[in-house]
Amino acid sequence: MHFDERRLHFLQDRLLRRLKECHVDSFYSYYRLLISQEGKAELAKLVENLTVNENQFLSAQSAARLVSETTCWRIC
């Protein structure tokens, strides 16, 4: 997934929603959750939230699988 400067507010908003939903207090804690074995379901929810109204993905489920199988998450 790619988010240019115009979409940063969207990305930040969606990430903050997920942090609150998961009761974590930092992006790093959220990152650790996403890469954990228990985080697979949360990763699917995040991808679903980020791909709403996006037609590049066939479905949120297939997108979540693609991201979880092929993406190395890096949060700066």
mmJSON file of the N, C-alpha and C atoms, coordinates in Angstrom:
{"data_MODEL":{"atom_site":{
"group_PDB":["ATOM","ATOM","ATOM","ATOM","ATOM","ATOM","ATOM","ATOM","ATOM","ATOM","ATOM","ATOM","ATOM","ATOM","ATOM","ATOM","ATOM","ATOM","ATOM","ATOM","ATOM","ATOM","ATOM","ATOM","ATOM","ATOM","ATOM","ATOM","ATOM","ATOM","ATOM","ATOM","ATOM","ATOM","ATOM","ATOM","ATOM","ATOM","ATOM","ATOM","ATOM","ATOM","ATOM","ATOM","ATOM","ATOM","ATOM","ATOM","ATOM","ATOM","ATOM","ATOM","ATOM","ATOM","ATOM","ATOM","ATOM","ATOM","ATOM","ATOM","ATOM","ATOM","ATOM","ATOM","ATOM","ATOM","ATOM","ATOM","ATOM","ATOM","ATOM","ATOM","ATOM","ATOM","ATOM","ATOM","ATOM","ATOM","ATOM","ATOM","ATOM","ATOM","ATOM","ATOM","ATOM","ATOM","ATOM","ATOM","ATOM","ATOM","ATOM","ATOM","ATOM","ATOM","ATOM","ATOM","ATOM","ATOM","ATOM","ATOM","ATOM","ATOM","ATOM","ATOM","ATOM","ATOM","ATOM","ATOM","ATOM","ATOM","ATOM","ATOM","ATOM","ATOM","ATOM","ATOM","ATOM","ATOM","ATOM","ATOM","ATOM","ATOM","ATOM","ATOM","ATOM","ATOM","ATOM","ATOM","ATOM","ATOM","ATOM","ATOM","ATOM","ATOM","ATOM","ATOM","ATOM","ATOM","ATOM","ATOM","ATOM","ATOM","ATOM","ATOM","ATOM","ATOM","ATOM","ATOM","ATOM","ATOM","ATOM","ATOM","ATOM","ATOM","ATOM","ATOM","ATOM","ATOM","ATOM","ATOM","ATOM","ATOM","ATOM","ATOM","ATOM","ATOM","ATOM","ATOM","ATOM","ATOM","ATOM","ATOM","ATOM","ATOM","ATOM","ATOM","ATOM","ATOM","ATOM","ATOM","ATOM","ATOM","ATOM","ATOM","ATOM","ATOM","ATOM","ATOM","ATOM","ATOM","ATOM","ATOM","ATOM","ATOM","ATOM","ATOM","ATOM","ATOM","ATOM","ATOM","ATOM","ATOM","ATOM","ATOM","ATOM","ATOM","ATOM","ATOM","ATOM","ATOM","ATOM","ATOM","ATOM","ATOM","ATOM","ATOM","ATOM","ATOM","ATOM","ATOM","ATOM","ATOM","ATOM","ATOM","ATOM","ATOM","ATOM","ATOM"],
"id":[1,2,3,4,5,6,7,8,9,10,11,12,13,14,15,16,17,18,19,20,21,22,23,24,25,26,27,28,29,30,31,32,33,34,35,36,37,38,39,40,41,42,43,44,45,46,47,48,49,50,51,52,53,54,55,56,57,58,59,60,61,62,63,64,65,66,67,68,69,70,71,72,73,74,75,76,77,78,79,80,81,82,83,84,85,86,87,88,89,90,91,92,93,94,95,96,97,98,99,100,101,102,103,104,105,106,107,108,109,110,111,112,113,114,115,116,117,118,119,120,121,122,123,124,125,126,127,128,129,130,131,132,133,134,135,136,137,138,139,140,141,142,143,144,145,146,147,148,149,150,151,152,153,154,155,156,157,158,159,160,161,162,163,164,165,166,167,168,169,170,171,172,173,174,175,176,177,178,179,180,181,182,183,184,185,186,187,188,189,190,191,192,193,194,195,196,197,198,199,200,201,202,203,204,205,206,207,208,209,210,211,212,213,214,215,216,217,218,219,220,221,222,223,224,225,226,227,228],
"type_symbol":["N","C","C","N","C","C","N","C","C","N","C","C","N","C","C","N","C","C","N","C","C","N","C","C","N","C","C","N","C","C","N","C","C","N","C","C","N","C","C","N","C","C","N","C","C","N","C","C","N","C","C","N","C","C","N","C","C","N","C","C","N","C","C","N","C","C","N","C","C","N","C","C","N","C","C","N","C","C","N","C","C","N","C","C","N","C","C","N","C","C","N","C","C","N","C","C","N","C","C","N","C","C","N","C","C","N","C","C","N","C","C","N","C","C","N","C","C","N","C","C","N","C","C","N","C","C","N","C","C","N","C","C","N","C","C","N","C","C","N","C","C","N","C","C","N","C","C","N","C","C","N","C","C","N","C","C","N","C","C","N","C","C","N","C","C","N","C","C","N","C","C","N","C","C","N","C","C","N","C","C","N","C","C","N","C","C","N","C","C","N","C","C","N","C","C","N","C","C","N","C","C","N","C","C","N","C","C","N","C","C","N","C","C","N","C","C","N","C","C","N","C","C","N","C","C","N","C","C"],
"label_atom_id":["N","CA","C","N","CA","C","N","CA","C","N","CA","C","N","CA","C","N","CA","C","N","CA","C","N","CA","C","N","CA","C","N","CA","C","N","CA","C","N","CA","C","N","CA","C","N","CA","C","N","CA","C","N","CA","C","N","CA","C","N","CA","C","N","CA","C","N","CA","C","N","CA","C","N","CA","C","N","CA","C","N","CA","C","N","CA","C","N","CA","C","N","CA","C","N","CA","C","N","CA","C","N","CA","C","N","CA","C","N","CA","C","N","CA","C","N","CA","C","N","CA","C","N","CA","C","N","CA","C","N","CA","C","N","CA","C","N","CA","C","N","CA","C","N","CA","C","N","CA","C","N","CA","C","N","CA","C","N","CA","C","N","CA","C","N","CA","C","N","CA","C","N","CA","C","N","CA","C","N","CA","C","N","CA","C","N","CA","C","N","CA","C","N","CA","C","N","CA","C","N","CA","C","N","CA","C","N","CA","C","N","CA","C","N","CA","C","N","CA","C","N","CA","C","N","CA","C","N","CA","C","N","CA","C","N","CA","C","N","CA","C","N","CA","C","N","CA","C","N","CA","C","N","CA","C","N","CA","C","N","CA","C","N","CA","C"],
"label_alt_id":[null,null,null,null,null,null,null,null,null,null,null,null,null,null,null,null,null,null,null,null,null,null,null,null,null,null,null,null,null,null,null,null,null,null,null,null,null,null,null,null,null,null,null,null,null,null,null,null,null,null,null,null,null,null,null,null,null,null,null,null,null,null,null,null,null,null,null,null,null,null,null,null,null,null,null,null,null,null,null,null,null,null,null,null,null,null,null,null,null,null,null,null,null,null,null,null,null,null,null,null,null,null,null,null,null,null,null,null,null,null,null,null,null,null,null,null,null,null,null,null,null,null,null,null,null,null,null,null,null,null,null,null,null,null,null,null,null,null,null,null,null,null,null,null,null,null,null,null,null,null,null,null,null,null,null,null,null,null,null,null,null,null,null,null,null,null,null,null,null,null,null,null,null,null,null,null,null,null,null,null,null,null,null,null,null,null,null,null,null,null,null,null,null,null,null,null,null,null,null,null,null,null,null,null,null,null,null,null,null,null,null,null,null,null,null,null,null,null,null,null,null,null,null,null,null,null,null,null],
"label_comp_id":["MET","MET","MET","HIS","HIS","HIS","PHE","PHE","PHE","ASP","ASP","ASP","GLU","GLU","GLU","ARG","ARG","ARG","ARG","ARG","ARG","LEU","LEU","LEU","HIS","HIS","HIS","PHE","PHE","PHE","LEU","LEU","LEU","GLN","GLN","GLN","ASP","ASP","ASP","ARG","ARG","ARG","LEU","LEU","LEU","LEU","LEU","LEU","ARG","ARG","ARG","ARG","ARG","ARG","LEU","LEU","LEU","LYS","LYS","LYS","GLU","GLU","GLU","CYS","CYS","CYS","HIS","HIS","HIS","VAL","VAL","VAL","ASP","ASP","ASP","SER","SER","SER","PHE","PHE","PHE","TYR","TYR","TYR","SER","SER","SER","TYR","TYR","TYR","TYR","TYR","TYR","ARG","ARG","ARG","LEU","LEU","LEU","LEU","LEU","LEU","ILE","ILE","ILE","SER","SER","SER","GLN","GLN","GLN","GLU","GLU","GLU","GLY","GLY","GLY","LYS","LYS","LYS","ALA","ALA","ALA","GLU","GLU","GLU","LEU","LEU","LEU","ALA","ALA","ALA","LYS","LYS","LYS","LEU","LEU","LEU","VAL","VAL","VAL","GLU","GLU","GLU","ASN","ASN","ASN","LEU","LEU","LEU","THR","THR","THR","VAL","VAL","VAL","ASN","ASN","ASN","GLU","GLU","GLU","ASN","ASN","ASN","GLN","GLN","GLN","PHE","PHE","PHE","LEU","LEU","LEU","SER","SER","SER","ALA","ALA","ALA","GLN","GLN","GLN","SER","SER","SER","ALA","ALA","ALA","ALA","ALA","ALA","ARG","ARG","ARG","LEU","LEU","LEU","VAL","VAL","VAL","SER","SER","SER","GLU","GLU","GLU","THR","THR","THR","THR","THR","THR","CYS","CYS","CYS","TRP","TRP","TRP","ARG","ARG","ARG","ILE","ILE","ILE","CYS","CYS","CYS"],
"label_asym_id":["A","A","A","A","A","A","A","A","A","A","A","A","A","A","A","A","A","A","A","A","A","A","A","A","A","A","A","A","A","A","A","A","A","A","A","A","A","A","A","A","A","A","A","A","A","A","A","A","A","A","A","A","A","A","A","A","A","A","A","A","A","A","A","A","A","A","A","A","A","A","A","A","A","A","A","A","A","A","A","A","A","A","A","A","A","A","A","A","A","A","A","A","A","A","A","A","A","A","A","A","A","A","A","A","A","A","A","A","A","A","A","A","A","A","A","A","A","A","A","A","A","A","A","A","A","A","A","A","A","A","A","A","A","A","A","A","A","A","A","A","A","A","A","A","A","A","A","A","A","A","A","A","A","A","A","A","A","A","A","A","A","A","A","A","A","A","A","A","A","A","A","A","A","A","A","A","A","A","A","A","A","A","A","A","A","A","A","A","A","A","A","A","A","A","A","A","A","A","A","A","A","A","A","A","A","A","A","A","A","A","A","A","A","A","A","A","A","A","A","A","A","A","A","A","A","A","A","A"],
"label_entity_id":["1","1","1","1","1","1","1","1","1","1","1","1","1","1","1","1","1","1","1","1","1","1","1","1","1","1","1","1","1","1","1","1","1","1","1","1","1","1","1","1","1","1","1","1","1","1","1","1","1","1","1","1","1","1","1","1","1","1","1","1","1","1","1","1","1","1","1","1","1","1","1","1","1","1","1","1","1","1","1","1","1","1","1","1","1","1","1","1","1","1","1","1","1","1","1","1","1","1","1","1","1","1","1","1","1","1","1","1","1","1","1","1","1","1","1","1","1","1","1","1","1","1","1","1","1","1","1","1","1","1","1","1","1","1","1","1","1","1","1","1","1","1","1","1","1","1","1","1","1","1","1","1","1","1","1","1","1","1","1","1","1","1","1","1","1","1","1","1","1","1","1","1","1","1","1","1","1","1","1","1","1","1","1","1","1","1","1","1","1","1","1","1","1","1","1","1","1","1","1","1","1","1","1","1","1","1","1","1","1","1","1","1","1","1","1","1","1","1","1","1","1","1","1","1","1","1","1","1"],
"label_seq_id":[1,1,1,2,2,2,3,3,3,4,4,4,5,5,5,6,6,6,7,7,7,8,8,8,9,9,9,10,10,10,11,11,11,12,12,12,13,13,13,14,14,14,15,15,15,16,16,16,17,17,17,18,18,18,19,19,19,20,20,20,21,21,21,22,22,22,23,23,23,24,24,24,25,25,25,26,26,26,27,27,27,28,28,28,29,29,29,30,30,30,31,31,31,32,32,32,33,33,33,34,34,34,35,35,35,36,36,36,37,37,37,38,38,38,39,39,39,40,40,40,41,41,41,42,42,42,43,43,43,44,44,44,45,45,45,46,46,46,47,47,47,48,48,48,49,49,49,50,50,50,51,51,51,52,52,52,53,53,53,54,54,54,55,55,55,56,56,56,57,57,57,58,58,58,59,59,59,60,60,60,61,61,61,62,62,62,63,63,63,64,64,64,65,65,65,66,66,66,67,67,67,68,68,68,69,69,69,70,70,70,71,71,71,72,72,72,73,73,73,74,74,74,75,75,75,76,76,76],
"pdbx_PDB_ins_code":[null,null,null,null,null,null,null,null,null,null,null,null,null,null,null,null,null,null,null,null,null,null,null,null,null,null,null,null,null,null,null,null,null,null,null,null,null,null,null,null,null,null,null,null,null,null,null,null,null,null,null,null,null,null,null,null,null,null,null,null,null,null,null,null,null,null,null,null,null,null,null,null,null,null,null,null,null,null,null,null,null,null,null,null,null,null,null,null,null,null,null,null,null,null,null,null,null,null,null,null,null,null,null,null,null,null,null,null,null,null,null,null,null,null,null,null,null,null,null,null,null,null,null,null,null,null,null,null,null,null,null,null,null,null,null,null,null,null,null,null,null,null,null,null,null,null,null,null,null,null,null,null,null,null,null,null,null,null,null,null,null,null,null,null,null,null,null,null,null,null,null,null,null,null,null,null,null,null,null,null,null,null,null,null,null,null,null,null,null,null,null,null,null,null,null,null,null,null,null,null,null,null,null,null,null,null,null,null,null,null,null,null,null,null,null,null,null,null,null,null,null,null,null,null,null,null,null,null],
"Cartn_x":[0.839,0.0,0.885,0.421,1.158,0.209,0.668,-0.095,0.777,0.347,1.126,0.763,1.395,1.206,-0.262,-1.032,-2.447,-3.263,-2.781,-3.538,-3.005,-2.021,-1.441,-2.457,-3.324,-4.342,-5.26,-5.663,-6.491,-5.785,-4.518,-3.755,-3.623,-3.294,-3.15,-4.473,-5.566,-6.879,-7.226,-7.02,-7.351,-6.459,-5.186,-4.286,-4.663,-4.965,-5.351,-6.629,-7.557,-8.787,-8.458,-7.556,-7.191,-6.431,-5.56,-4.854,-5.844,-6.824,-7.826,-8.634,-9.021,-9.812,-9.048,-7.749,-6.909,-6.364,-6.659,-6.201,-4.677,-4.013,-2.557,-2.249,-1.123,-0.84,0.264,0.785,1.831,1.812,2.376,2.478,3.389,4.43,5.336,4.609,3.787,3.02,2.061,1.472,0.56,1.332,2.485,3.343,3.674,4.055,4.392,3.183,1.992,0.785,0.611,0.763,0.551,1.491,2.725,3.673,3.642,2.85,2.75,1.797,1.897,1.007,-0.458,-0.7,-2.059,-2.573,-1.676,-2.048,-2.601,-2.697,-3.181,-4.592,-5.464,-6.835,-6.848,-6.005,-5.932,-5.37,-4.402,-3.851,-4.949,-5.781,-6.889,-7.84,-8.114,-8.995,-8.363,-7.063,-6.377,-6.447,-6.132,-6.167,-7.576,-8.568,-9.947,-10.257,-9.811,-10.045,-9.303,-8.134,-7.339,-7.784,-8.461,-8.852,-10.322,-11.028,-12.417,-12.442,-13.307,-13.455,-12.271,-11.433,-10.308,-10.646,-10.472,-10.794,-9.572,-8.399,-7.204,-7.19,-7.978,-7.999,-9.31,-9.217,-10.422,-11.318,-10.72,-11.493,-10.57,-11.137,-10.327,-9.644,-10.323,-9.736,-8.511,-8.62,-7.467,-6.349,-6.711,-5.701,-4.976,-5.707,-5.091,-4.131,-4.541,-3.676,-2.415,-2.589,-1.454,-0.48,-1.007,-0.146,0.54,-0.195,0.406,1.442,1.312,2.245,3.449,3.33,4.398,5.021,4.447,4.924,5.737,6.847,7.643,7.28,6.649,6.187,7.36,7.424,8.461,7.817,7.929,7.4,8.569,8.698,9.813,9.453],
"Cartn_y":[-1.174,0.0,1.238,2.248,3.503,4.643,5.511,6.693,7.912,8.77,9.98,11.051,12.188,13.286,13.659,13.59,13.982,13.022,11.808,10.781,10.529,11.297,11.062,11.265,12.253,12.472,11.252,10.716,9.507,8.361,8.137,7.053,7.242,8.448,8.726,8.5,8.974,8.796,7.316,6.546,5.113,4.374,4.712,4.072,4.42,5.688,6.089,5.398,5.208,4.462,3.041,2.389,1.02,0.967,1.943,1.98,2.066,2.949,3.098,1.825,1.219,-0.012,-1.142,-1.17,-2.226,-1.865,-0.65,-0.185,-0.188,0.285,0.453,1.939,2.319,3.745,4.294,3.463,3.968,3.2,3.825,3.148,1.927,2.046,0.91,-0.28,-0.033,-1.12,-1.746,-0.909,-1.412,-2.248,-1.774,-2.52,-3.889,-3.917,-5.195,-6.134,-5.58,-6.392,-6.965,-6.119,-6.565,-7.689,-7.671,-8.69,-9.941,-9.91,-11.076,-12.113,-13.322,-14.393,-14.023,-13.372,-12.982,-11.81,-11.131,-9.934,-10.164,-11.396,-11.665,-11.129,-11.306,-10.81,-9.284,-8.663,-7.197,-6.682,-7.368,-6.969,-6.99,-7.996,-8.074,-6.893,-6.525,-5.38,-4.081,-3.926,-2.722,-2.612,-3.684,-3.668,-3.353,-3.928,-3.641,-2.157,-1.58,-0.156,0.723,0.314,1.118,0.967,-0.116,-0.357,-0.064,0.495,0.89,1.889,1.66,2.499,2.423,1.45,1.266,0.107,0.291,-0.789,-1.552,-1.289,-2.017,-3.44,-3.7,-5.017,-5.718,-7.022,-7.78,-7.901,-8.065,-8.121,-7.814,-7.391,-7.105,-8.363,-9.486,-10.724,-11.112,-11.042,-11.395,-10.377,-9.111,-8.079,-8.346,-8.702,-8.99,-10.171,-11.185,-12.339,-11.932,-11.153,-10.695,-9.89,-8.955,-8.125,-8.961,-9.827,-10.608,-11.598,-12.065,-13.047,-12.415,-11.173,-10.626,-9.338,-8.716,-7.4,-7.468,-6.807,-6.627,-5.261,-5.214,-3.946,-3.17,-1.911,-1.029,0.263,0.57,1.823,2.629,3.81,4.677,5.473],
"Cartn_z":[0.0,0.0,0.0,-0.672,-0.718,-0.353,0.535,0.919,0.665,-0.244,-0.502,0.523,0.405,1.371,1.564,0.493,0.581,1.424,1.611,2.343,3.758,4.181,5.499,6.624,6.488,7.517,7.615,6.474,6.445,7.159,6.825,7.429,8.935,9.345,10.778,11.511,10.945,11.559,11.724,10.677,10.737,11.725,11.771,12.735,14.169,14.412,15.773,16.225,15.32,15.659,16.105,15.371,15.712,17.04,17.303,18.576,19.73,19.599,20.656,20.826,19.725,19.778,20.475,20.283,20.869,22.245,22.681,23.997,24.107,23.056,23.113,23.043,23.617,23.785,22.89,21.984,21.097,19.779,18.756,17.478,17.58,18.395,18.569,19.193,20.2,20.825,19.817,18.997,17.971,16.946,16.53,15.616,16.201,17.475,18.131,18.123,18.337,18.267,16.864,15.844,14.467,14.042,14.527,14.094,14.971,16.019,16.898,16.288,16.801,16.353,16.621,17.748,18.113,17.268,16.582,15.843,14.452,13.997,12.642,12.426,13.39,13.256,13.229,14.035,14.045,12.726,12.17,10.883,9.81,9.842,8.89,9.077,10.323,10.593,10.104,10.327,9.864,8.346,7.663,6.194,5.706,6.347,5.965,6.128,7.236,7.474,6.475,6.071,5.139,3.693,3.388,2.004,1.729,2.678,2.445,1.296,0.353,-0.842,-1.794,-1.635,-2.551,-3.474,-4.747,-5.669,-6.155,-5.598,-5.995,-5.433,-4.41,-3.787,-4.123,-4.351,-4.658,-3.433,-2.29,-1.045,0.111,1.212,2.394,2.899,2.812,3.301,2.471,1.159,0.34,0.515,0.72,0.96,2.268,3.296,4.589,4.466,3.743,3.546,2.784,1.732,0.951,1.809,2.582,3.427,4.487,5.137,6.219,5.713,4.468,3.934,3.253,2.796,1.968,2.462,3.46,3.858,5.142,5.118,6.326,6.869,8.025,8.599,9.163,8.832,9.374,9.805,11.059,11.593,12.132,11.627,12.03,13.258],
"occupancy":[1.0,1.0,1.0,1.0,1.0,1.0,1.0,1.0,1.0,1.0,1.0,1.0,1.0,1.0,1.0,1.0,1.0,1.0,1.0,1.0,1.0,1.0,1.0,1.0,1.0,1.0,1.0,1.0,1.0,1.0,1.0,1.0,1.0,1.0,1.0,1.0,1.0,1.0,1.0,1.0,1.0,1.0,1.0,1.0,1.0,1.0,1.0,1.0,1.0,1.0,1.0,1.0,1.0,1.0,1.0,1.0,1.0,1.0,1.0,1.0,1.0,1.0,1.0,1.0,1.0,1.0,1.0,1.0,1.0,1.0,1.0,1.0,1.0,1.0,1.0,1.0,1.0,1.0,1.0,1.0,1.0,1.0,1.0,1.0,1.0,1.0,1.0,1.0,1.0,1.0,1.0,1.0,1.0,1.0,1.0,1.0,1.0,1.0,1.0,1.0,1.0,1.0,1.0,1.0,1.0,1.0,1.0,1.0,1.0,1.0,1.0,1.0,1.0,1.0,1.0,1.0,1.0,1.0,1.0,1.0,1.0,1.0,1.0,1.0,1.0,1.0,1.0,1.0,1.0,1.0,1.0,1.0,1.0,1.0,1.0,1.0,1.0,1.0,1.0,1.0,1.0,1.0,1.0,1.0,1.0,1.0,1.0,1.0,1.0,1.0,1.0,1.0,1.0,1.0,1.0,1.0,1.0,1.0,1.0,1.0,1.0,1.0,1.0,1.0,1.0,1.0,1.0,1.0,1.0,1.0,1.0,1.0,1.0,1.0,1.0,1.0,1.0,1.0,1.0,1.0,1.0,1.0,1.0,1.0,1.0,1.0,1.0,1.0,1.0,1.0,1.0,1.0,1.0,1.0,1.0,1.0,1.0,1.0,1.0,1.0,1.0,1.0,1.0,1.0,1.0,1.0,1.0,1.0,1.0,1.0,1.0,1.0,1.0,1.0,1.0,1.0,1.0,1.0,1.0,1.0,1.0,1.0,1.0,1.0,1.0,1.0,1.0,1.0],
"B_iso_or_equiv":[0.0,0.0,0.0,0.0,0.0,0.0,0.0,0.0,0.0,0.0,0.0,0.0,0.0,0.0,0.0,0.0,0.0,0.0,0.0,0.0,0.0,0.0,0.0,0.0,0.0,0.0,0.0,0.0,0.0,0.0,0.0,0.0,0.0,0.0,0.0,0.0,0.0,0.0,0.0,0.0,0.0,0.0,0.0,0.0,0.0,0.0,0.0,0.0,0.0,0.0,0.0,0.0,0.0,0.0,0.0,0.0,0.0,0.0,0.0,0.0,0.0,0.0,0.0,0.0,0.0,0.0,0.0,0.0,0.0,0.0,0.0,0.0,0.0,0.0,0.0,0.0,0.0,0.0,0.0,0.0,0.0,0.0,0.0,0.0,0.0,0.0,0.0,0.0,0.0,0.0,0.0,0.0,0.0,0.0,0.0,0.0,0.0,0.0,0.0,0.0,0.0,0.0,0.0,0.0,0.0,0.0,0.0,0.0,0.0,0.0,0.0,0.0,0.0,0.0,0.0,0.0,0.0,0.0,0.0,0.0,0.0,0.0,0.0,0.0,0.0,0.0,0.0,0.0,0.0,0.0,0.0,0.0,0.0,0.0,0.0,0.0,0.0,0.0,0.0,0.0,0.0,0.0,0.0,0.0,0.0,0.0,0.0,0.0,0.0,0.0,0.0,0.0,0.0,0.0,0.0,0.0,0.0,0.0,0.0,0.0,0.0,0.0,0.0,0.0,0.0,0.0,0.0,0.0,0.0,0.0,0.0,0.0,0.0,0.0,0.0,0.0,0.0,0.0,0.0,0.0,0.0,0.0,0.0,0.0,0.0,0.0,0.0,0.0,0.0,0.0,0.0,0.0,0.0,0.0,0.0,0.0,0.0,0.0,0.0,0.0,0.0,0.0,0.0,0.0,0.0,0.0,0.0,0.0,0.0,0.0,0.0,0.0,0.0,0.0,0.0,0.0,0.0,0.0,0.0,0.0,0.0,0.0,0.0,0.0,0.0,0.0,0.0,0.0],
"pdbx_formal_charge":[null,null,null,null,null,null,null,null,null,null,null,null,null,null,null,null,null,null,null,null,null,null,null,null,null,null,null,null,null,null,null,null,null,null,null,null,null,null,null,null,null,null,null,null,null,null,null,null,null,null,null,null,null,null,null,null,null,null,null,null,null,null,null,null,null,null,null,null,null,null,null,null,null,null,null,null,null,null,null,null,null,null,null,null,null,null,null,null,null,null,null,null,null,null,null,null,null,null,null,null,null,null,null,null,null,null,null,null,null,null,null,null,null,null,null,null,null,null,null,null,null,null,null,null,null,null,null,null,null,null,null,null,null,null,null,null,null,null,null,null,null,null,null,null,null,null,null,null,null,null,null,null,null,null,null,null,null,null,null,null,null,null,null,null,null,null,null,null,null,null,null,null,null,null,null,null,null,null,null,null,null,null,null,null,null,null,null,null,null,null,null,null,null,null,null,null,null,null,null,null,null,null,null,null,null,null,null,null,null,null,null,null,null,null,null,null,null,null,null,null,null,null,null,null,null,null,null,null],
"auth_seq_id":[1,1,1,2,2,2,3,3,3,4,4,4,5,5,5,6,6,6,7,7,7,8,8,8,9,9,9,10,10,10,11,11,11,12,12,12,13,13,13,14,14,14,15,15,15,16,16,16,17,17,17,18,18,18,19,19,19,20,20,20,21,21,21,22,22,22,23,23,23,24,24,24,25,25,25,26,26,26,27,27,27,28,28,28,29,29,29,30,30,30,31,31,31,32,32,32,33,33,33,34,34,34,35,35,35,36,36,36,37,37,37,38,38,38,39,39,39,40,40,40,41,41,41,42,42,42,43,43,43,44,44,44,45,45,45,46,46,46,47,47,47,48,48,48,49,49,49,50,50,50,51,51,51,52,52,52,53,53,53,54,54,54,55,55,55,56,56,56,57,57,57,58,58,58,59,59,59,60,60,60,61,61,61,62,62,62,63,63,63,64,64,64,65,65,65,66,66,66,67,67,67,68,68,68,69,69,69,70,70,70,71,71,71,72,72,72,73,73,73,74,74,74,75,75,75,76,76,76],
"auth_comp_id":["MET","MET","MET","HIS","HIS","HIS","PHE","PHE","PHE","ASP","ASP","ASP","GLU","GLU","GLU","ARG","ARG","ARG","ARG","ARG","ARG","LEU","LEU","LEU","HIS","HIS","HIS","PHE","PHE","PHE","LEU","LEU","LEU","GLN","GLN","GLN","ASP","ASP","ASP","ARG","ARG","ARG","LEU","LEU","LEU","LEU","LEU","LEU","ARG","ARG","ARG","ARG","ARG","ARG","LEU","LEU","LEU","LYS","LYS","LYS","GLU","GLU","GLU","CYS","CYS","CYS","HIS","HIS","HIS","VAL","VAL","VAL","ASP","ASP","ASP","SER","SER","SER","PHE","PHE","PHE","TYR","TYR","TYR","SER","SER","SER","TYR","TYR","TYR","TYR","TYR","TYR","ARG","ARG","ARG","LEU","LEU","LEU","LEU","LEU","LEU","ILE","ILE","ILE","SER","SER","SER","GLN","GLN","GLN","GLU","GLU","GLU","GLY","GLY","GLY","LYS","LYS","LYS","ALA","ALA","ALA","GLU","GLU","GLU","LEU","LEU","LEU","ALA","ALA","ALA","LYS","LYS","LYS","LEU","LEU","LEU","VAL","VAL","VAL","GLU","GLU","GLU","ASN","ASN","ASN","LEU","LEU","LEU","THR","THR","THR","VAL","VAL","VAL","ASN","ASN","ASN","GLU","GLU","GLU","ASN","ASN","ASN","GLN","GLN","GLN","PHE","PHE","PHE","LEU","LEU","LEU","SER","SER","SER","ALA","ALA","ALA","GLN","GLN","GLN","SER","SER","SER","ALA","ALA","ALA","ALA","ALA","ALA","ARG","ARG","ARG","LEU","LEU","LEU","VAL","VAL","VAL","SER","SER","SER","GLU","GLU","GLU","THR","THR","THR","THR","THR","THR","CYS","CYS","CYS","TRP","TRP","TRP","ARG","ARG","ARG","ILE","ILE","ILE","CYS","CYS","CYS"],
"auth_asym_id":["A","A","A","A","A","A","A","A","A","A","A","A","A","A","A","A","A","A","A","A","A","A","A","A","A","A","A","A","A","A","A","A","A","A","A","A","A","A","A","A","A","A","A","A","A","A","A","A","A","A","A","A","A","A","A","A","A","A","A","A","A","A","A","A","A","A","A","A","A","A","A","A","A","A","A","A","A","A","A","A","A","A","A","A","A","A","A","A","A","A","A","A","A","A","A","A","A","A","A","A","A","A","A","A","A","A","A","A","A","A","A","A","A","A","A","A","A","A","A","A","A","A","A","A","A","A","A","A","A","A","A","A","A","A","A","A","A","A","A","A","A","A","A","A","A","A","A","A","A","A","A","A","A","A","A","A","A","A","A","A","A","A","A","A","A","A","A","A","A","A","A","A","A","A","A","A","A","A","A","A","A","A","A","A","A","A","A","A","A","A","A","A","A","A","A","A","A","A","A","A","A","A","A","A","A","A","A","A","A","A","A","A","A","A","A","A","A","A","A","A","A","A","A","A","A","A","A","A"],
"auth_atom_id":["N","CA","C","N","CA","C","N","CA","C","N","CA","C","N","CA","C","N","CA","C","N","CA","C","N","CA","C","N","CA","C","N","CA","C","N","CA","C","N","CA","C","N","CA","C","N","CA","C","N","CA","C","N","CA","C","N","CA","C","N","CA","C","N","CA","C","N","CA","C","N","CA","C","N","CA","C","N","CA","C","N","CA","C","N","CA","C","N","CA","C","N","CA","C","N","CA","C","N","CA","C","N","CA","C","N","CA","C","N","CA","C","N","CA","C","N","CA","C","N","CA","C","N","CA","C","N","CA","C","N","CA","C","N","CA","C","N","CA","C","N","CA","C","N","CA","C","N","CA","C","N","CA","C","N","CA","C","N","CA","C","N","CA","C","N","CA","C","N","CA","C","N","CA","C","N","CA","C","N","CA","C","N","CA","C","N","CA","C","N","CA","C","N","CA","C","N","CA","C","N","CA","C","N","CA","C","N","CA","C","N","CA","C","N","CA","C","N","CA","C","N","CA","C","N","CA","C","N","CA","C","N","CA","C","N","CA","C","N","CA","C","N","CA","C","N","CA","C","N","CA","C","N","CA","C","N","CA","C","N","CA","C","N","CA","C"],
"pdbx_PDB_model_num":[1,1,1,1,1,1,1,1,1,1,1,1,1,1,1,1,1,1,1,1,1,1,1,1,1,1,1,1,1,1,1,1,1,1,1,1,1,1,1,1,1,1,1,1,1,1,1,1,1,1,1,1,1,1,1,1,1,1,1,1,1,1,1,1,1,1,1,1,1,1,1,1,1,1,1,1,1,1,1,1,1,1,1,1,1,1,1,1,1,1,1,1,1,1,1,1,1,1,1,1,1,1,1,1,1,1,1,1,1,1,1,1,1,1,1,1,1,1,1,1,1,1,1,1,1,1,1,1,1,1,1,1,1,1,1,1,1,1,1,1,1,1,1,1,1,1,1,1,1,1,1,1,1,1,1,1,1,1,1,1,1,1,1,1,1,1,1,1,1,1,1,1,1,1,1,1,1,1,1,1,1,1,1,1,1,1,1,1,1,1,1,1,1,1,1,1,1,1,1,1,1,1,1,1,1,1,1,1,1,1,1,1,1,1,1,1,1,1,1,1,1,1,1,1,1,1,1,1]
}}}
